Structure formats: C-alpha cells, structure tokens
Amino acid sequence: MTAKDIAQFERRLLAEKSQLERELSGVGSRSSESPGGWEPTSGTLQVDSADDNEVADKFEEIEENSGIVSNLDKQLGEVNAALDRITKGTYGICETCGKPIEKERLEANPSARTSIKHSH
C-alpha cells in the first residue's frame, strides 16, 4: 500500500470520526465516568412541572439512546484504533497473520483489523 493510499484512508477515517461524534452528540454527552467516554441522554426535562408520562417518556428515550450510544461508541473506537495504527505505521496489516490487508477490504471498511481470510 502506498503512502497516497494511506493518506486517502486517513482522510476517510477522520471524516467518519467526525460524523460519528456528531451522531453521538445527538443522543449522548461526553462523560469521563463512562467506559467509552459517552453516556446516553434525552432532551431537557423541567422536573418541577413534568407529569408522570413526560418523565416516563424521557426514561424510555434514555434507554433507547443507550443502545445507539453503545453502537456508535464502538464504531468510534474502531476508527480511533485505525487512526492510531496509521500513526504507528501498522495500518493495513492483518492483526492475525501479519500480512497486508486487501485494499478492497479497506475500501469497504477502512477500520478493518484483519484480512478477509481472518475476518470471521
């Protein structure tokens, strides 16, 4: 893989990272106490004037957002790991066998850690 290829994948990964962070900020907020750095939220709630249904709706929204945050945070972790591999010079190398990952695989999934053969 050429330096030009790696630079292209890095641009794609940075764009994906930005998109994931935007999506995460729509359903969660950054938290130093959360394992992935994000925790689910819902819109604001005026506790003094909220009725039981409104409170229940907010709890339901937080529960739904929890799954979304978990999935997006996992994807963001994979993207950050790929960017870290670029920095370390190990990007595009299969973590299982140490051979180059197929360019087609990286084009389909720039954060891939393994070759097609070892992807299962």
BASE-661057 format. One line per 8 residues: number of its first residue (from 1); their letters; for each residue x, y, z of N, C-alpha, C. Coordinates in Angstrom, 1 decimal. Layout:
N
NUM = a = X:Y:Z:X:Y:Z:X:Y:Z ~ ... $
***
This chain:
120
1 = mtakdiaq = 0.8:-1.2:0.0:0.0:0.0:0.0:0.9:1.2:0.0 ~ 0.5:2.2:-0.8:1.4:3.4:-1.0:1.0:4.4:0.1 ~ 1.9:5.4:0.3:1.6:6.5:1.2:0.4:7.3:0.8 ~ 0.2:7.4:-0.5:-1.0:8.1:-1.0:-2.3:7.3:-0.6 ~ -2.3:6.0:-0.7:-3.4:5.2:-0.3:-3.7:5.4:1.2 ~ -2.6:5.3:2.0:-2.8:5.5:3.5:-3.4:6.9:3.8 ~ -2.9:7.9:3.1:-3.4:9.3:3.3:-4.9:9.3:2.9 ~ -5.3:8.7:1.9:-6.7:8.6:1.5:-7.5:7.9:2.5 $
9 = ferrllae = -7.1:6.8:3.1:-7.8:6.1:4.1:-7.9:7.0:5.4 ~ -6.8:7.7:5.7:-6.8:8.5:6.9:-7.8:9.6:6.7 ~ -7.9:10.2:5.6:-9.0:11.3:5.3:-10.4:10.7:5.5 ~ -10.6:9.5:5.0:-11.9:8.8:5.2:-12.2:8.5:6.6 ~ -11.2:8.0:7.4:-11.3:7.7:8.8:-11.6:9.0:9.6 ~ -10.9:10.1:9.3:-11.2:11.3:10.0:-12.6:11.9:9.7 ~ -13.1:11.7:8.5:-14.4:12.1:8.2:-15.4:11.3:8.9 ~ -15.2:9.9:9.0:-16.1:9.0:9.7:-16.1:9.4:11.2 $
17 = ksqlerel = -14.9:9.7:11.7:-14.8:10.0:13.1:-15.7:11.3:13.4 ~ -15.5:12.2:12.6:-16.3:13.5:12.8:-17.8:13.2:12.7 ~ -18.2:12.4:11.7:-19.6:12.0:11.6:-20.1:11.2:12.8 ~ -19.4:10.3:13.3:-19.8:9.5:14.5:-19.9:10.4:15.7 ~ -19.0:11.3:15.9:-19.0:12.3:17.0:-20.2:13.1:16.9 ~ -20.6:13.6:15.7:-21.9:14.4:15.5:-23.1:13.5:15.9 ~ -23.1:12.3:15.5:-24.2:11.4:15.8:-24.3:11.1:17.3 ~ -23.2:10.9:17.9:-23.1:10.7:19.3:-23.6:11.9:20.1 $
25 = sgvgsrss = -23.2:13.1:19.7:-23.6:14.3:20.4:-25.1:14.5:20.3 ~ -25.8:13.9:19.3:-27.3:14.0:19.2:-28.0:13.1:20.2 ~ -27.4:12.0:20.7:-28.1:11.1:21.6:-27.3:10.9:22.9 ~ -26.2:11.5:23.1:-25.4:11.4:24.3:-24.6:12.6:24.6 ~ -23.8:12.5:25.6:-22.9:13.5:26.0:-21.6:12.9:26.5 ~ -20.6:13.6:26.4:-19.3:13.1:26.8:-19.3:13.0:28.3 ~ -18.7:11.9:28.8:-18.6:11.6:30.2:-17.3:10.9:30.5 ~ -16.6:11.5:31.5:-15.3:10.8:31.9:-15.6:9.6:32.8 $
33 = espggwep = -16.9:9.5:33.2:-17.2:8.3:34.1:-17.7:7.1:33.3 ~ -18.0:7.3:32.0:-18.5:6.2:31.1:-17.3:5.5:30.5 ~ -17.4:4.2:30.4:-16.2:3.4:29.8:-15.8:3.9:28.4 ~ -16.7:4.2:27.5:-16.4:4.6:26.2:-16.2:6.1:26.1 ~ -16.6:6.8:27.1:-16.5:8.3:27.1:-17.8:9.0:26.7 ~ -18.8:8.2:26.5:-20.1:8.8:26.1:-21.2:8.1:27.0 ~ -22.2:8.9:27.3:-23.4:8.3:28.0:-24.7:8.8:27.4 ~ -25.7:8.0:27.3:-27.0:8.4:26.7:-27.7:9.6:27.5 $
41 = tsgtlqvd = -28.3:10.4:26.7:-29.1:11.5:27.3:-30.5:11.6:26.6 ~ -31.3:12.4:27.1:-32.5:12.8:26.4:-32.6:14.3:26.4 ~ -33.7:14.8:25.9:-33.9:16.3:25.9:-34.0:16.7:27.4 ~ -34.0:18.0:27.6:-34.2:18.6:28.9:-35.6:18.3:29.5 ~ -35.6:18.2:30.8:-36.9:18.0:31.4:-37.0:18.9:32.6 ~ -38.1:19.7:32.7:-38.4:20.5:33.8:-39.1:19.7:34.9 ~ -38.3:19.2:35.8:-38.8:18.3:36.8:-39.9:18.9:37.6 ~ -39.9:20.1:37.9:-41.0:20.7:38.7:-42.3:20.7:38.1 $
49 = saddneva = -42.3:20.8:36.7:-43.6:20.9:36.0:-43.9:19.6:35.2 ~ -43.0:18.6:35.2:-43.2:17.4:34.4:-44.3:16.5:35.0 ~ -45.1:15.9:34.1:-46.0:14.9:34.6:-45.4:13.5:34.5 ~ -46.1:12.5:35.1:-45.5:11.2:35.1:-45.3:10.6:33.7 ~ -46.1:10.9:32.8:-45.9:10.5:31.4:-44.7:11.1:30.7 ~ -44.5:12.3:31.0:-43.3:13.0:30.4:-42.0:12.4:31.0 ~ -42.0:12.2:32.3:-40.9:11.6:32.9:-40.6:10.2:32.4 ~ -41.7:9.4:32.2:-41.6:8.0:31.7:-41.0:8.1:30.2 $
57 = dkfeeiee = -41.5:9.0:29.5:-41.0:9.2:28.1:-39.5:9.5:28.1 ~ -39.1:10.3:28.9:-37.6:10.7:29.0:-36.8:9.5:29.4 ~ -37.3:8.7:30.3:-36.5:7.5:30.7:-36.5:6.5:29.6 ~ -37.6:6.4:28.8:-37.6:5.5:27.7:-36.6:6.0:26.6 ~ -36.6:7.3:26.4:-35.7:7.8:25.4:-34.2:7.6:25.8 ~ -33.9:7.7:27.1:-32.5:7.4:27.5:-32.2:6.0:27.3 ~ -33.2:5.1:27.6:-32.9:3.7:27.4:-32.7:3.3:25.9 ~ -33.5:3.9:25.0:-33.3:3.7:23.6:-31.9:4.3:23.1 $
65 = nsgivsnl = -31.6:5.5:23.6:-30.3:6.1:23.2:-29.1:5.3:23.8 ~ -29.3:4.6:24.8:-28.2:3.8:25.4:-27.7:2.8:24.4 ~ -28.5:2.1:23.7:-28.1:1.1:22.6:-27.4:1.8:21.5 ~ -28.0:3.0:21.1:-27.4:3.8:20.0:-26.0:4.2:20.4 ~ -25.9:4.8:21.6:-24.6:5.3:22.0:-23.6:4.2:22.1 ~ -24.0:3.0:22.5:-23.1:1.9:22.6:-22.6:1.5:21.3 ~ -23.5:1.4:20.3:-23.0:1.0:18.9:-22.1:2.1:18.3 ~ -22.5:3.4:18.4:-21.7:4.4:17.8:-20.4:4.5:18.5 $
73 = dkqlgevn = -20.4:4.4:19.8:-19.1:4.4:20.6:-18.2:3.3:20.2 ~ -18.7:2.1:19.9:-17.9:1.0:19.5:-17.3:1.3:18.1 ~ -18.1:1.9:17.2:-17.6:2.2:15.9:-16.5:3.3:16.0 ~ -16.7:4.3:16.8:-15.8:5.3:17.0:-14.4:4.8:17.6 ~ -14.5:3.8:18.5:-13.3:3.2:19.0:-12.5:2.5:17.9 ~ -13.3:1.8:17.0:-12.6:1.1:15.9:-11.9:2.1:14.9 ~ -12.6:3.3:14.7:-12.0:4.3:13.9:-10.7:4.9:14.5 ~ -10.8:5.2:15.8:-9.7:5.7:16.6:-8.5:4.7:16.6 $
81 = aaldritk = -8.8:3.4:16.7:-7.8:2.4:16.7:-7.1:2.4:15.3 ~ -7.9:2.5:14.2:-7.3:2.6:12.9:-6.4:3.8:12.7 ~ -6.8:4.9:13.2:-6.0:6.1:13.1:-4.7:6.0:13.9 ~ -4.8:5.3:15.0:-3.6:5.0:15.9:-2.7:4.1:15.1 ~ -3.2:3.1:14.4:-2.4:2.2:13.6:-1.7:3.0:12.5 ~ -2.3:4.0:11.9:-1.7:4.8:10.9:-0.5:5.5:11.5 ~ -0.7:6.1:12.7:0.4:6.8:13.4:1.5:5.9:13.7 ~ 1.2:4.7:14.1:2.3:3.7:14.4:2.9:3.0:13.2 $
89 = gtygicet = 2.3:3.2:12.1:2.9:2.6:10.9:2.4:1.1:10.7 ~ 1.4:0.7:11.4:0.9:-0.7:11.3:-0.4:-0.8:10.6 ~ -0.9:0.3:10.0:-2.2:0.3:9.3:-2.2:-0.6:8.1 ~ -3.2:-1.3:7.9:-3.3:-2.2:6.7:-2.6:-3.5:6.9 ~ -2.2:-3.8:8.1:-1.5:-5.1:8.4:-2.5:-6.0:9.2 ~ -2.7:-7.2:8.8:-3.7:-8.1:9.5:-3.1:-8.4:10.9 ~ -4.0:-8.2:11.9:-3.6:-8.5:13.3:-3.5:-10.0:13.6 ~ -4.0:-10.8:12.7:-3.9:-12.2:12.9:-2.7:-12.9:12.3 $
97 = cgkpieke = -2.4:-12.5:11.0:-1.3:-13.2:10.3:-0.1:-12.3:10.0 ~ -0.3:-11.0:10.2:0.8:-10.0:9.9:1.0:-9.7:8.5 ~ 0.1:-10.2:7.6:0.2:-9.9:6.1:-0.7:-8.7:5.8 ~ -0.4:-8.0:4.6:-1.2:-6.9:4.3:-2.7:-7.2:4.1 ~ -3.6:-6.3:4.6:-5.0:-6.5:4.4:-5.3:-6.1:2.9 ~ -6.2:-6.8:2.3:-6.6:-6.5:0.9:-7.1:-5.0:0.8 ~ -6.7:-4.4:-0.2:-7.1:-3.0:-0.4:-8.6:-2.9:-0.6 ~ -9.2:-3.9:-1.2:-10.7:-3.9:-1.3:-11.4:-4.0:0.0 $
105 = rleanpsa = -10.8:-4.7:0.9:-11.4:-4.8:2.3:-11.3:-3.4:3.0 ~ -10.2:-2.8:2.9:-10.0:-1.5:3.5:-10.9:-0.4:2.8 ~ -11.1:-0.6:1.5:-12.0:0.4:0.9:-13.5:0.2:1.4 ~ -13.8:-1.1:1.7:-15.2:-1.3:2.2:-15.3:-1.0:3.7 ~ -14.2:-1.2:4.4:-14.1:-0.9:5.9:-12.7:-0.4:6.2 ~ -12.5:0.9:6.2:-11.2:1.5:6.5:-10.6:1.2:7.8 ~ -11.5:0.8:8.8:-11.0:0.5:10.1:-10.8:-1.0:10.4 ~ -10.8:-1.8:9.3:-10.6:-3.3:9.4:-9.3:-3.6:10.0 $
113 = rtsikhsh = -9.3:-4.6:10.9:-8.1:-5.0:11.6:-7.5:-6.3:11.0 ~ -8.3:-7.0:10.3:-7.8:-8.3:9.7:-8.1:-8.4:8.2 ~ -7.5:-9.3:7.6:-7.7:-9.6:6.2:-9.1:-10.3:6.0 ~ -9.5:-10.4:4.8:-10.8:-11.1:4.6:-10.8:-12.5:5.1 ~ -9.6:-13.2:4.9:-9.5:-14.6:5.4:-9.7:-14.7:6.9 ~ -9.3:-13.7:7.7:-9.4:-13.8:9.1:-10.5:-12.9:9.7 ~ -11.4:-12.5:8.9:-12.5:-11.6:9.4:-13.6:-12.2:10.1 ~ -13.7:-13.5:10.2:-14.8:-14.2:10.9:-14.5:-14.6:12.2 $
***
